[in-house]
Structure formats: structure tokens, C-alpha cells
Amino acid sequence: MLLLLKWDISPEIFRIGGFALRYYSLGFLLAFTASYMIFSYMLKREGKEKVLLDRLLVYIIVGTLAGARLGHCLFYEFGYFSRHPWEIILPFSFSTGHFEFTGYQGLASHGGAVGILLAGWLFARKYQVSYSWLLDRLAVVVPLAGCFVRLGNFFNSEIIGRPTDLPWAVVFSRVDNIPRHPGQLYEAICYLVIFALLFFLYTRNTAAEKPGYLLGLFLVLVFSARFFIEFVKENQEAFENTQLLNMGQLLSLPLIAAGIYLIIFYRKNYGKN
């Protein structure tokens, strides 16, 4: 017998007037908080000043949100935002002929990844920190942050999976009454496992002994998981229905390739040390 979980949770935790706290926002808050705590542990373990972390947090928050927003607008809805460019930055719309508050609907994880890389580079340049040192440690915390974000997607009943008759199928009642893959949970679980692996390797001094290795492993594991899970997820935009691979998969391939390069580069340059 198919045991279905019927998911009909409101995406809003509470509302006061025009302000509503949503689970997705809470997911981002938990992501940044957990990342801060783990990175703080790393700095303490390595005897580095914690003041760097407070400055880094600002760079990473801005880089993540700006990159994720631009990534969605450019790769998923370029046609719309090319005609309404102000909506990339401003959370309201005049496209219907009247003022309408829309919020920032649409964030792309691949854009967020690029935003983090750029923010990390700017931070490393300004504060004279090794860029490779920084990225190896960010690679450890980012999967855990991604886990919280995907849980937020689950509570929002968004980024849903394709129909299935598997016993753990979920009916997202706010979308339709079709049993579907809980793709958000698949990703959340994968990211949590990847975080555990990378954190374990970090505690074994992998970051110190193998510069670039953790970053390479992060790119390969996270975006390979994303690539394969996309096969059981609904496409986010209609134009993807005519493609062999959807946008999420296409954007994952160069990041996987970059990860493989970093792992090979390590073996060639540090493997004999």
C-alpha cells in the first residue's frame, strides 16, 4: 500500500500586518548561523582571529544573495527580467499596471555558488587572506547551509519532484494532489552527508595538508548530487521541457569539471609530498 505524506503546511510561520516570517527565510537564517558557528570553530582550532569571521560573514551574505538572485534572473527568467530589470533589485512590480509587492521570488543555487566565490576573492584580496585557504573552509560549511535552504523549499512546497508511486512519495496539497518525489529532501540529505564527510576530512587536517582538495571534492559531490536529483524533479521553467538536460544540470557540469580539475591538480602538485 502506498503510504502518502500529505504536505499542506503554510509557508508562513506567522504574519504581523504586511510582514510575514516564512520557513524559507528561516532556512537561510539557520544556514548563515550554522556556517558562522562552524567557521568560528575552525578559526579557533587554527589559532586565527575571530574578527575575520565577522567581516567575512557580511561578504558571504551579500555574495550569496546577490549571486543567487542574478543567477535566477539571468538563467531562468532572462526574458522577463530583461524587460523589467528593476525587479532584479527592487521587490515590487508594475508589470500588471499597478504597484504590487512581490518580494524576491527566485534564487538560483548555482548563482549563489558563483557569488560566494567572488565574495571570497574580494575578501581575501582586501584582508590579505589566502584565497585557497578560505575556499577550502567555506567548502566544508556550504553543504550544511544548502541543507537548511532545501528544507525551507520543502516547507514552501516548491522545487517539487516528479510524480512517483514510491512509498515515501509526498502530496504537496498546495500544488496538486499528485504523489511526488520529495526532491528537496533528497538534496537536503545529500548535502548533510557531504557536509559530514568534508567536516571529518577537515578534522583529519586534509585542508592543511591538501590545499584545494576539499574545494574540489565539494564541487564534485554537491553538483553531482544536484545533477542526478534533477532527473526526479520538475523543471522550474517551461523552456526546459524541450531540453535533454535542464538548466540546473547544465550549470552543474562546469562546476563538476572544475572540481575534478582541482582534485587532479592536487595529486600532481602535492600528492608526492
Buried (B, 14 or more C-beta within 10 A) or exposed (E): EEEBEEBEBBBBEEEEEEEBEBBBBBBBEBBBEBBBEBBBBBBEEEEEEEEBBEEBBEBBBEBBBBBBBBBBBBBBBEEEBEEBEEBBEEEEBEEEEEEEEEEBEBBBBBBBBBBBBBBBBEBBEEEEBEEBBBBBBBBBBBBBBBBBBBBBBBBBBBBBBEEBEEEBBBBBEBEEEBBBBBBBBBBBBBBBBBBEBBBEBBEEEBBEEBBBBBBBBBBBBBBBBBBEBBEBBBBBBEBBEEEEBBBBBBBBEEBBEBBBBBBEBBEEEEEEE
